[in-house]
Amino acid sequence: MDSAIHLTDVQQLNLQFLLTIQAGLRQNRIATSYKFHLDPDCAALLSTMSVSDLVALAPSLPHESLFLPIGNLPAVLAAPAGLAVTLCRVGASRTVGKADQPLPIVQSN
């Protein structure tokens, strides 16, 4: 009997994102929190979870991406390579929830 965990492509992507963010939090918590738009509570929780916890969680994750693309992805994809960096920075300023509610910024201690 096969006891391997079978994940959909979206569940696998969600797991890879979580593992990547977790590894980043262990190396540089502030930079990773900024890059992935994490609030302090989310960063703290994710950094305390084990890889086994995340792998066990993966099958129960929704069948949609936990992470949304930047707001101007079509412009980034259509732009010349040299302009993509600037467009990514502009697109990263998207908001979550209400249009007037910016993403939280992690403060250094």
Secondary structure, 3 states (H helix, E strand, C coil): CCCCCCCCHHHHHHHHHHHHHHHHHHHCHHHHHHHCCCCHHHHHHHHHCCHHHHHHHHHHCCCCCCCCCCCCHHHHHHCCHHHHHHHHHHHCCCCCCCCCCCCCCCCCC
